[in-house]
Structure formats: C-alpha cells, structure tokens
Amino acid sequence: MAGQGLPRYRASQLLRRLWVSPIGAWAEATELPAALRAELDRAMPVPHLHSDVVQQSADGTRKYLWRLSDGEAIESVLIPSGSRRTLCISSQAGCALRCSFCATGRMGYRRNLTPFEIAGQVREIILQTPEDKPTNIVFMGMGEPLLNWSAVDVALSILNQPDGLGIGARHITVSTVGILPGMQALAKRPEQFRLAISLHATTTAQRLGIMPIEKKYELAGVLRAAEAFRKRVTFEYVMIAGTNDADADADRLVALARRLGALVNILPLHPGGAPDLTPTTAVDIRRFAGRLRNQGIEVAVRRSRGLDIQAACGQLRVEVERKRKTPAATEGRSS
C-alpha cells in the first residue's frame, strides 16, 4: 500500500479481509475504493482452495477434498460435537512415513503445503458457511506437520493471532509421530499450542512394526523431547487387534503416560484407513481403557466418526484418484 502511495491503514484493511472477515474476491471488500478493488483483483487476486468433493456423514462429520492450484489434492475433516467444531487439517500432500494404519501413507509423499494452503483450509470453510468456523484445530490430516515445520510455523501464527483467524493456542493441537527437530522448535514457541504424539505402541520393536519412522527417531528420544512441553501432552493410540491391545501393552502405556502426566486418546482403527488390519473390538477397547483408568491414567475413548463416508485420513483422496484412473485404464485395455 505504501508503494502505491496509499495510507498505511489500507494494509490492515486488506489483512482483515484475508482472515478475520474473509472474502472470496477483493470486489467484495466494499470498504475499499472501487478503483483499488479493481486493481487488487487484477494484480493480486485472492487465492483459493477449490472443494473438489464434499461428503456429509449422518453423524454430522463433513469431509472436504480440496484441489490445489497445481492439481494436487488434500483433505480436511470437520467434526461437530455440541458447540465444539474441530477441524482436522492437512500439512502435506501425501506422506512419506508409511504408517501401516494410515491410508495417506499408502499414496506416498507428493509435496509440502504452503502456509496459505494450510490455513486456507479453515478460511474456505468460513467462506462457505461462516457459522461453521472451527473452534478447534488439529494437525492430524494428511502429512506429518513437523516435516513441514517452516510452513506449519507460519500457519500456526495465522491460525492463532488476532489479526489472523484468532483461534486460541490451547485449541490448536499439533500431532506428530515424533520428529525431534520439529518437536524442539515447537517447544520453543511462546504460545501454549498442544502436542499430541502418535504413539500407537509401547516398545521400540513393537512400534517399528507399524511405524517405520521408529528407525530414525526412537521412542525413548521422542519421550525425552516431549518433556520440554509446558502444556499437557496427549498420546494418540490407535488400537489394532493382536498388535497393541494386550494387557501388557496397557501396563506399559500406563508407565509412559505417568512419566509425562499424559492424557491417552484411544482411537478405534478406522476400517477405511487400513483394510488389511483388524480393529480391536469395542469390548476389548473398554477393557483396555478400564485397565488404564484403574491405574490412575486419564483416558478418552474416541468413537469412529464418518463411517458412512471416506473419513479415514487419506481415504477420500485415494478413492477419488482411483476412480479417475479407472476409465483411462479401461480405455487402454479396450484399445
């Protein structure tokens, strides 16, 4: 704005229209002079993520497949619960980590997202339905956030700051498999963002069987890095029948959670994420959770949401891409 010889307050007006009261195009910012709006739409058009597919579950869960400017696609999931609206957002297109229970890992890594593409997932939902503005953000969508720290770092500021989306730091959770440099960088930020560790196993050998990243960042080192966080840490624990749901697993999990004062989030394995794995039964999940509670550990048992849509992480993109490739493959065979 200064370069255009315009007052400094115009810059604040533009920033407000990007995040606080977002618009789809500068022409909608009627507080700006018409000539300036026309120039902005020509020289600096507002970027967008385009909703390729939106699925609505009977339980209220809504899944978005966003198409990016280069043709890549990412997912977000909006989960309503009373007055709380949690948005699960992506930080990468695809993922390189290949965790056995995750559909995103099966598609491989495509690229990192930019700060706008990360925060823009929230922005687009507000543009479509302002009353659906998320109250909580979790970095648990496609990708490993701490392998894209430079962009996630900026996106956290946009999500949190008053001249951005204004979501409280304690309502923003970054989930990681345990990328130590990223954990250390996140711990140094002054805001009280929450940390969730994708644990899913209680020994190095067991974790290596379902999470190859254990080769590089061992469980012991991840737990030491987590001790630097001022806010309470959460352990994410997807339950897989015959893999990590025995009484001995529960007892080891008690010891790890007690060490950090961690909350344990028990997650049923979403059948769409890993069709070759067997979910632990509801009865056995209750037994496992009860064993933790009886030893003084705070436990939350999450229920699978969006079972009637492709709500597992990466599942919708995999399905859409498969359908797009199928006609071409059929045509090739017939010719």
C-alpha positions in Angstrom: 0.0 0.0 0.0 2.9 2.4 0.8 4.3 1.6 -2.6 1.1 2.7 -4.2 1.1 5.9 -2.2 -1.9 4.8 -0.2 -2.4 5.2 3.6 -0.9 2.5 5.9 -4.4 1.6 7.3 -5.3 0.2 3.9 -2.8 -2.7 4.6 -4.7 -3.5 7.8 -8.0 -3.5 5.9 -6.6 -6.0 3.4 -5.2 -8.2 6.1 -8.5 -8.3 7.9 -10.3 -9.3 4.7 -7.9 -12.3 4.2 -8.6 -13.9 7.6 -10.7 -12.1 10.2 -13.7 -11.4 7.8 -12.6 -13.3 4.7 -13.8 -12.5 1.2 -13.7 -14.6 -2.0 -12.6 -11.6 -4.1 -11.4 -8.1 -3.5 -14.6 -6.8 -5.2 -16.5 -7.9 -2.1 -14.4 -5.5 0.2 -16.7 -2.6 -0.2 -14.9 -0.5 2.4 -12.1 -0.1 -0.2 -12.4 2.4 -3.1 -13.7 0.8 -6.3 -10.6 1.6 -8.2 -8.4 -0.1 -5.6 -10.6 -3.2 -5.5 -10.4 -3.5 -9.3 -6.6 -3.1 -9.2 -6.2 -5.7 -6.4 -8.4 -8.2 -8.3 -6.2 -7.7 -11.3 -2.7 -7.6 -9.7 -3.2 -9.6 -6.5 -6.3 -11.9 -6.8 -7.3 -13.7 -3.6 -6.1 -17.3 -3.9 -8.4 -20.3 -3.2 -8.5 -23.9 -2.4 -11.3 -25.4 -4.5 -13.6 -28.0 -3.0 -13.4 -31.0 -5.3 -15.6 -33.3 -3.2 -17.6 -32.6 0.0 -19.1 -35.6 1.9 -21.6 -35.3 4.7 -22.0 -38.1 7.2 -25.2 -38.9 9.1 -23.3 -38.1 12.3 -22.6 -34.5 11.1 -18.9 -35.2 10.1 -18.1 -33.4 6.9 -15.1 -34.3 4.7 -13.5 -32.0 2.2 -11.2 -32.8 -0.7 -9.5 -29.6 -1.7 -7.9 -29.3 -5.2 -4.8 -27.1 -5.2 -3.5 -24.9 -7.9 -1.1 -27.5 -9.3 -3.7 -30.3 -9.3 -2.7 -31.9 -6.0 -5.4 -32.7 -3.5 -5.6 -32.6 0.2 -8.3 -33.4 2.8 -9.9 -31.7 5.8 -12.5 -33.2 8.2 -14.9 -31.0 10.2 -16.2 -32.8 13.3 -19.1 -31.1 15.2 -19.7 -32.0 18.8 -22.2 -29.7 20.6 -20.8 -26.2 20.5 -17.4 -27.5 19.6 -16.3 -27.7 15.9 -13.0 -29.5 15.4 -11.3 -29.2 12.0 -8.6 -31.8 11.2 -6.3 -30.2 8.7 -3.5 -31.4 6.3 0.1 -30.1 6.3 1.4 -32.1 3.3 0.0 -33.6 0.1 0.6 -37.3 0.8 3.0 -38.6 3.4 6.4 -40.3 3.3 6.1 -42.1 6.7 4.0 -45.2 5.6 2.4 -46.0 9.0 0.6 -49.3 8.5 -2.8 -48.0 9.7 -3.0 -44.8 7.6 -4.3 -44.5 4.0 -2.3 -41.4 3.4 1.0 -43.3 3.8 -0.1 -45.6 1.0 -0.2 -42.8 -1.6 3.4 -41.7 -0.8 4.7 -38.2 -0.4 3.9 -35.6 -3.1 4.9 -32.2 -1.6 4.8 -29.8 1.4 1.9 -27.4 1.6 2.4 -23.6 1.8 1.3 -21.7 4.9 -1.7 -20.4 2.9 -2.7 -23.9 1.8 -2.6 -25.0 5.5 -4.5 -22.0 7.0 -6.6 -21.7 3.8 -8.4 -25.0 4.7 -10.0 -23.1 7.6 -10.6 -20.0 5.5 -12.5 -21.8 2.8 -14.9 -23.4 5.3 -15.6 -19.9 6.8 -16.3 -18.6 3.3 -18.7 -21.4 2.6 -20.5 -21.3 5.9 -19.4 -18.7 8.4 -21.2 -20.3 11.4 -19.1 -23.5 10.8 -15.9 -21.6 11.8 -13.9 -24.2 13.7 -13.4 -23.7 17.4 -10.5 -26.2 17.5 -7.8 -27.2 15.0 -5.9 -30.5 15.0 -2.9 -31.1 12.6 -4.0 -34.7 12.1 -4.9 -34.7 8.4 -2.6 -35.7 5.6 1.1 -35.5 6.2 3.5 -35.1 9.1 3.3 -31.5 10.3 6.8 -31.4 11.8 8.4 -32.5 8.5 7.0 -29.2 7.1 7.9 -27.1 10.1 8.8 -23.9 8.2 5.2 -23.7 6.7 3.5 -25.0 9.8 5.3 -22.5 12.0 3.8 -19.6 9.9 0.4 -21.3 9.7 0.2 -21.6 13.5 0.6 -17.8 13.7 -2.1 -17.2 11.1 -4.4 -19.6 12.9 -3.8 -18.1 16.3 -3.1 -14.3 16.1 -5.9 -11.8 16.5 -5.3 -10.3 13.0 -5.4 -13.9 11.6 -8.1 -16.5 12.4 -7.9 -15.8 16.2 -8.2 -19.4 17.4 -6.7 -19.8 20.9 -3.4 -21.6 21.2 -4.8 -24.1 23.6 -7.4 -25.1 21.0 -4.7 -25.9 18.4 -3.0 -29.3 18.5 0.0 -30.4 16.5 0.2 -34.2 16.1 3.5 -35.8 15.3 5.0 -39.3 15.1 8.0 -37.8 16.9 10.1 -35.7 14.6 12.7 -34.5 17.1 13.9 -31.2 15.4 10.3 -30.1 14.9 9.3 -31.0 18.4 12.2 -28.9 19.7 11.2 -26.0 17.5 7.5 -26.2 18.5 8.5 -26.3 22.2 10.4 -23.0 21.8 7.3 -21.1 20.7 5.8 -18.9 23.5 2.2 -19.8 22.8 0.7 -22.8 24.5 0.0 -24.9 21.5 -0.8 -28.5 22.4 1.3 -31.5 21.4 -0.1 -34.9 20.5 2.3 -37.8 20.0 1.2 -40.6 17.6 2.4 -43.4 19.9 0.4 -46.5 19.0 2.9 -48.9 20.6 4.8 -49.1 23.9 8.1 -50.6 22.8 10.6 -49.8 20.1 10.3 -53.2 18.5 6.5 -53.1 18.5 6.4 -49.5 17.2 8.8 -50.3 14.4 6.4 -53.0 13.1 3.7 -50.4 12.4 5.7 -47.1 12.1 8.9 -47.2 10.1 9.9 -43.7 11.5 11.0 -45.5 14.6 14.2 -46.4 12.8 15.2 -42.7 12.8 13.5 -41.4 15.9 13.3 -44.0 18.6 10.6 -43.9 21.2 12.9 -43.1 24.1 14.1 -39.9 22.3 10.6 -38.9 21.4 9.5 -39.1 25.1 12.6 -37.1 26.2 11.7 -34.4 23.7 8.1 -34.3 25.0 9.3 -33.4 28.5 10.1 -29.9 27.2 6.4 -29.0 26.7 4.8 -26.9 29.3 1.2 -28.0 28.4 -0.1 -31.4 28.9 0.9 -33.9 26.2 -1.6 -36.3 24.6 -0.7 -39.9 23.5 -2.7 -41.0 20.4 -3.2 -44.7 20.5 -4.9 -46.5 17.6 -6.0 -50.0 18.7 -5.2 -52.8 16.3 -6.3 -56.3 17.2 -3.5 -58.7 18.1 -0.9 -56.0 17.7 -1.1 -53.4 20.6 -4.1 -54.3 22.6 -2.9 -56.8 25.2 -2.9 -56.3 29.0 0.9 -56.0 28.9 0.6 -53.2 26.3 -1.8 -51.4 28.7 0.5 -51.7 31.6 3.5 -50.3 29.6 1.3 -47.5 28.4 0.4 -46.6 32.0 4.1 -46.3 32.8 4.8 -44.0 29.8 1.7 -41.8 30.4 2.5 -41.5 34.1 6.0 -40.3 33.3 4.7 -37.3 31.3 1.4 -36.9 33.0 -0.1 -37.5 29.6 -3.7 -37.9 28.6 -4.3 -41.1 26.5 -6.6 -40.8 23.5 -7.7 -44.3 22.5 -8.8 -44.4 18.8 -10.6 -47.3 17.2 -8.9 -48.3 14.0 -11.0 -46.7 11.2 -11.6 -49.6 8.8 -11.2 -47.4 5.7 -7.6 -46.5 6.6 -6.1 -49.9 6.7 -8.3 -52.7 5.2 -5.7 -55.3 5.9 -5.7 -54.7 9.7 -8.3 -55.8 12.2 -9.8 -53.2 14.6 -9.8 -54.1 18.3 -13.4 -54.9 19.3 -15.4 -52.4 21.3 -15.5 -54.8 24.3 -11.7 -55.1 24.3 -11.2 -51.3 23.9 -13.4 -50.8 27.0 -11.3 -53.4 28.9 -8.1 -51.8 27.8 -9.3 -48.3 28.8 -10.5 -49.6 32.1 -7.1 -51.1 32.9 -5.5 -47.7 32.3 -8.1 -45.8 34.4 -7.7 -48.3 37.3 -4.1 -47.3 37.4 -4.8 -43.6 37.6 -4.4 -42.6 33.9 -6.9 -40.2 32.3 -8.3 -41.8 29.2 -10.6 -40.6 26.4 -12.0 -43.2 24.1 -12.9 -41.7 20.8 -15.6 -43.1 18.6 -15.0 -43.5 14.8 -16.8 -40.7 13.0 -17.9 -40.6 9.4 -18.1 -44.4 9.0 -20.6 -43.9 6.1 -18.2 -41.6 4.2 -14.5 -41.9 3.4 -13.4 -40.2 6.7 -10.2 -42.1 7.4 -7.1 -39.9 6.7 -6.3 -40.1 3.0 -9.1 -42.4 2.2 -11.2 -40.0 0.1 -8.3 -38.8 -2.0 -7.2 -42.4 -2.7 -10.7 -43.3 -3.7 -11.2 -40.3 -5.9 -7.8 -40.8 -7.7 -8.6 -44.5 -8.2 -11.9 -43.6 -9.9 -10.2 -41.1 -12.1 -7.6 -43.6 -13.2 -10.0 -46.4 -13.8 -11.7 -45.1 -17.0 -8.3 -44.4 -18.5 -7.1 -47.8 -17.7 -10.3 -49.4 -19.1 -9.9 -47.4 -22.3 -6.3 -48.5 -22.7 -7.3 -52.2 -22.3 -10.0 -51.9 -24.9 -7.8 -50.3 -27.5 
